[in-house]
Amino acid sequence: MISFLNGKITYKDDKKIILDKNGIGFEIFLAPDNLEKTAIGEEKQIFTFLFLGEKVIELYGFMSEKELELFRILKGVSGVGPKTAMNLAVAESIEKLKEILEGGKMPAGAKGIGAKKLQKILLELTGKIEEINKNIKKVNYADEVYGALSELGFSKNQIAIALAQIPPEIKDPKERIKQALKFLAATR
C-alpha cells in the first residue's frame, strides 16, 4: 500500500496530477476541490489510496488523512465507486459531509450523483455516524485489542467500527484482533 507521496508536481489537468518522486512519475487522481490547491512545480505531500480494479490500477490522492479516512468509509457504501467517494471525501468528516448533502450543496465534481444515490448515501452515512458514536462510547481504551490496533496505526473511529463488527461471543483477544483486522483490510 502506498500511504502518501512527497514530490514535485510536473503535470496537472482537470482530473489528475503527476507527482515526480525521485524520477518516477506517479499519476494521482484528485477531486476538483483539491486540484485547485495544487500548482505545477510545487512540492506537495499527497495521501494516497491504491485502487486495484478488475482491469485498472489507480492512485487516488487526498490533502489530509481525514479525507483519506472518509474516502475509505464512502467506498464501503454500496454503489459508490472510488471517483465519487474521492469527490465527496473533500468534506473531511462524515458529519460535515452529511450537513453539506442535506443542505443540497455538492462538492465540485460530485454533481452527477442522482437523487436516489444521494438518499442512499445519506441514509448509510446517518447509520455510520450513529454506529461510530455508539461504538466510540463502548470502546475500552485500556483493552489490549484496542491497543494492538492502535499500535498498527488505525484511528479511534476505524477501531470502533471494526470492534462493533466482531460477534460478542468472541472473547479471545487474539481472535478479536484477527477478526478486526479482517474487517479493516476489507474496508481499505
DRENTORMI-886651 format. One record per residue: z, y, x of N, C-alpha, C in turn. Coordinates in steps of 0.02 Angstrom, whole numbers, padded with zeros to 5 digits, always signed. Layout:
<recs>
ZYXZYXZYX
...
</recs>
This chain:
<recs>
+00000-00059+00042+00000+00000+00000+00000+00062+00045
-00039+00111+00027-00041+00175+00063+00000+00224+00021
+00060+00242+00044+00105+00284+00005+00087+00357+00009
+00067+00381+00068+00045+00450+00074+00002+00456+00137
-00035+00512+00139-00076+00527+00197-00068+00600+00215
-00064+00615+00279-00065+00683+00304-00131+00692+00340
-00166+00745+00326-00229+00756+00361-00261+00820+00341
-00322+00830+00367-00360+00891+00355-00413+00877+00302
-00419+00921+00254-00468+00914+00201-00536+00936+00229
-00584+00889+00229-00650+00904+00257-00704+00911+00203
-00689+00889+00142-00737+00892+00087-00699+00898+00022
-00730+00932-00026-00698+00940-00091-00753+00950-00143
-00748+00914-00200-00791+00927-00256-00748+00931-00319
-00777+00922-00378-00739+00931-00440-00697+00870-00458
-00698+00816-00418-00659+00756-00434-00616+00731-00377
-00636+00748-00315-00603+00716-00258-00605+00761-00197
-00565+00738-00148-00567+00768-00081-00579+00712-00031
-00599+00730+00029-00598+00683+00084-00549+00711+00134
-00500+00669+00150-00446+00688+00196-00458+00652+00262
-00466+00691+00316-00477+00663+00383-00409+00648+00414
-00398+00585+00428-00337+00563+00461-00358+00526+00524
-00350+00559+00581-00368+00529+00646-00440+00503+00648
-00486+00542+00621-00556+00523+00623-00579+00476+00568
-00534+00458+00523-00551+00415+00466-00549+00459+00403
-00603+00459+00364-00606+00499+00303-00585+00458+00243
-00530+00478+00211-00506+00445+00151-00529+00483+00090
-00566+00450+00046-00587+00480-00017-00530+00473-00067
-00505+00530-00091-00446+00530-00135-00463+00569-00198
-00456+00536-00256-00467+00569-00320-00405+00610-00337
-00416+00672-00360-00361+00716-00380-00374+00743-00450
-00320+00758-00486-00325+00790-00551-00352+00861-00540
-00389+00889-00589-00415+00957-00581-00361+01009-00564
-00302+01002-00594-00248+01049-00579-00229+01045-00505
-00231+00987-00475-00213+00978-00404-00271+00998-00359
-00333+00988-00381-00390+01009-00341-00388+01084-00328
-00364+01121-00378-00359+01194-00370-00310+01213-00315
-00264+01169-00298-00213+01183-00248-00235+01163-00177
-00299+01143-00170-00323+01121-00105-00382+01164-00082
-00392+01166-00017-00448+01203+00012-00475+01165+00073
-00540+01169+00083-00570+01137+00142-00541+01168+00205
-00524+01126+00253-00496+01149+00316-00419+01150+00316
-00389+01141+00258-00317+01144+00251-00285+01076+00270
-00228+01079+00304-00188+01019+00318-00146+01005+00256
-00145+00944+00232-00109+00929+00170-00078+00859+00174
-00021+00852+00141+00008+00786+00130-00006+00767+00058
-00036+00709+00047-00054+00685-00019-00020+00618-00030
+00018+00612-00084+00048+00548-00104-00007+00509-00139
-00011+00444-00125-00069+00407-00149-00050+00342-00185
-00096+00320-00226-00092+00256-00259-00158+00221-00248
-00156+00161-00219-00216+00122-00207-00230+00079-00268
-00284+00093-00302-00303+00056-00363-00354+00003-00345
-00338-00059-00359-00384-00114-00348-00411-00139-00415
-00471-00118-00431-00503-00139-00493-00544-00202-00481
-00576-00224-00534-00616-00285-00528-00675-00275-00481
-00706-00215-00484-00764-00202-00441-00756-00139-00400
-00696-00111-00397-00687-00047-00363-00619-00043-00330
-00617-00008-00274-00554+00009-00241-00553+00085-00235
-00502+00117-00264-00498+00190-00263-00429+00214-00245
-00426+00271-00212-00363+00304-00196-00354+00363-00243
-00297+00365-00278-00280+00421-00321-00226+00461-00286
-00233+00527-00287-00187+00570-00250-00145+00615-00294
-00086+00632-00268-00037+00672-00304-00002+00719-00256
+00018+00777-00280+00050+00827-00238+00125+00815-00228
+00154+00771-00269+00226+00757-00263+00240+00684-00281
+00299+00661-00260+00320+00593-00277+00333+00588-00352
+00354+00643-00384+00367+00641-00456+00302+00628-00494
+00248+00660-00472+00183+00648-00505+00163+00575-00497
+00173+00547-00438+00156+00478-00425+00197+00431-00469
+00261+00445-00476+00304+00403-00518+00281+00406-00591
+00265+00467-00615+00241+00474-00684+00174+00437-00693
+00130+00441-00643+00067+00404-00645+00080+00330-00656
+00127+00302-00619+00142+00230-00625+00166+00213-00695
+00206+00257-00725+00230+00245-00793+00172+00248-00842
+00130+00300-00835+00073+00308-00881+00022+00252-00874
+00013+00227-00813-00034+00172-00802-00012+00110-00839
+00053+00105-00854+00080+00049-00890+00069+00053-00965
+00046+00110-00991+00032+00118-01062-00036+00085-01075
-00037+00037-01122-00100+00001-01134-00154+00050-01158
-00213+00042-01131-00269+00085-01149-00275+00148-01107
-00227+00159-01062-00230+00218-01019-00252+00195-00950
-00310+00218-00929-00337+00199-00864-00309+00244-00809
-00326+00229-00747-00299+00267-00691-00320+00341-00690
-00382+00356-00711-00404+00426-00710-00367+00468-00762
-00358+00440-00822-00319+00476-00874-00247+00484-00852
-00218+00430-00825-00148+00433-00801-00141+00486-00747
-00189+00489-00701-00187+00539-00647-00189+00610-00675
-00233+00621-00723-00239+00688-00752-00177+00710-00790
-00143+00662-00821-00082+00678-00858-00021+00683-00813
-00023+00651-00755+00035+00648-00710+00053+00716-00679
+00009+00765-00684+00025+00831-00654+00085+00863-00687
+00106+00836-00745+00165+00863-00780+00229+00848-00741
+00230+00798-00698+00285+00778-00653+00344+00742-00686
+00352+00746-00752+00406+00709-00784+00384+00688-00854
+00412+00633-00877+00395+00609-00944+00413+00661-00996
+00473+00690-00989+00496+00739-01039+00450+00799-01042
+00429+00825-00984+00385+00883-00982+00317+00866-01012
+00290+00807-00995+00226+00786-01022+00230+00779-01098
+00284+00751-01123+00293+00743-01195+00292+00812-01229
+00327+00861-01199+00327+00929-01227+00257+00958-01228
+00220+00950-01173+00152+00976-01168+00107+00945-01222
+00110+00879-01228+00067+00844-01276+00086+00861-01348
+00151+00866-01362+00173+00884-01429+00153+00955-01447
+00148+00998-01396+00127+01067-01407+00052+01074-01416
+00017+01019-01408-00055+01020-01418-00095+01042-01357
-00061+01058-01302-00095+01077-01241-00109+01014-01200
-00164+01015-01166-00181+00958-01123-00191+00983-01052
-00167+00946-01003-00182+00964-00934-00258+00963-00923
-00283+01005-00878-00355+01006-00863-00378+00937-00844
-00436+00917-00868-00463+00852-00851-00441+00797-00899
-00393+00811-00943-00369+00761-00990-00389+00778-01062
-00435+00824-01069-00454+00847-01135-00493+00796-01176
-00520+00744-01144-00560+00694-01179-00519+00642-01215
-00453+00648-01216-00411+00598-01249-00414+00609-01325
-00431+00556-01361-00436+00561-01433-00367+00563-01466
-00367+00581-01530-00304+00589-01567-00264+00524-01571
-00298+00468-01582-00263+00403-01587-00231+00384-01520
-00268+00393-01466-00240+00376-01400-00182+00423-01384
-00189+00487-01402-00135+00535-01390-00072+00515-01428
-00079+00494-01490-00022+00471-01529+00010+00410-01497
-00031+00364-01474-00006+00304-01442+00033+00321-01378
+00005+00366-01338+00038+00388-01276+00105+00421-01293
+00105+00466-01342+00168+00500-01362+00220+00450-01386
+00198+00402-01426+00244+00351-01452+00275+00311-01395
+00233+00289-01349+00259+00249-01292+00302+00292-01246
+00284+00356-01236+00325+00399-01194+00393+00411-01225
+00394+00421-01292+00458+00431-01326+00502+00370-01316
+00473+00311-01324+00511+00249-01314+00535+00242-01243
+00493+00261-01194+00512+00256-01124+00568+00305-01107
+00565+00366-01136+00618+00415-01123+00684+00389-01148
+00684+00362-01209+00746+00335-01238+00770+00276-01196
+00724+00233-01176+00742+00174-01136+00771+00195-01068
+00739+00243-01036+00763+00266-00971+00833+00297-00978
+00841+00341-01027+00906+00374-01037+00961+00323-01052
+00945+00274-01095+00994+00222-01113+01010+00179-01052
+00959+00161-01014+00969+00117-00957+01003+00151-00899
+00991+00215-00890+01024+00252-00836+01099+00254-00848
+01118+00261-00912+01189+00261-00929+01221+00193-00915
+01182+00139-00921+01208+00072-00913+01208+00048-00840
+01170+00082-00797+01163+00058-00728+01229+00066-00692
+01250+00011-00661+01310+00011-00620+01288+00026-00548
+01300+00088-00526+01275+00110-00461+01311+00075-00403
+01367+00042-00417+01403+00005-00365+01378-00068-00362
+01337-00088-00410+01310-00156-00414+01266-00170-00353
+01271-00231-00326+01232-00249-00267+01157-00251-00282
+01139-00266-00345+01068-00267-00364+01040-00196-00360
+01077-00148-00388+01056-00078-00384+01050-00057-00311
+01100-00074-00271+01100-00055-00200+01040-00083-00163
+01025-00146-00176+00968-00178-00142+00902-00145-00161
+00893-00131-00225+00831-00099-00248+00826-00027-00223
+00882+00007-00220+00885+00075-00195+00866+00076-00121
+00891+00028-00083+00876+00023-00011+00801+00011+00000
+00769-00020-00048+00697-00033-00042+00655+00028-00060
+00689+00083-00081+00654+00146-00093+00637+00160-00166
+00662+00120-00212+00647+00132-00282+00693+00187-00309
+00668+00227-00357+00707+00282-00386+00755+00255-00439
+00803+00298-00459+00851+00278-00511+00815+00258-00575
+00764+00298-00594+00727+00282-00656+00691+00215-00650
+00658+00203-00594+00623+00139-00585+00672+00080-00588
+00730+00088-00555+00780+00034-00555+00807+00023-00625
+00822+00078-00661+00850+00071-00729+00801+00035-00775
+00737+00053-00771+00687+00021-00813+00680-00053-00794
+00678-00068-00729+00671-00137-00706+00731-00179-00727
+00792-00153-00719+00851-00191-00738+00854-00204-00813
+00826-00159-00852+00826-00168-00925+00780-00226-00945
+00732-00243-00903+00685-00297-00919+00714-00366-00905
+00769-00369-00868+00798-00433-00849+00840-00460-00907
+00828-00522-00928+00868-00551-00982+00942-00551-00964
+00986-00535-01011+01058-00529-00997+01090-00595-00974
+01059-00651-00990+01088-00715-00969+01080-00729-00894
+01037-00691-00861+01029-00699-00788+01084-00658-00754
+01131-00693-00724+01189-00662-00693+01186-00662-00616
+01151-00711-00587+01148-00718-00515+01113-00657-00484
+01147-00620-00438+01118-00560-00409+01049-00572-00375
+01042-00628-00340+00978-00642-00307+00922-00650-00358
+00937-00685-00413+00886-00695-00465+00871-00628-00501
+00923-00587-00510+00913-00521-00542+00868-00477-00498
+00879-00478-00432+00838-00440-00386+00766-00466-00389
+00758-00532-00388+00692-00563-00391+00654-00542-00454
+00689-00544-00512+00658-00525-00575+00640-00451-00576
+00685-00409-00549+00672-00337-00547+00611-00322-00503
+00607-00355-00446+00551-00344-00401+00484-00367-00431
+00486-00421-00470+00425-00443-00505+00401-00389-00553
+00449-00361-00590+00431-00308-00638+00405-00247-00601
+00440-00226-00548+00420-00166-00511+00352-00176-00478
+00338-00235-00454+00272-00249-00423+00217-00245-00475
+00232-00268-00535+00181-00266-00589+00166-00195-00612
+00212-00148-00603+00201-00080-00625+00173-00035-00571
+00165-00061-00511+00137-00020-00456+00062-00020-00458
</recs>
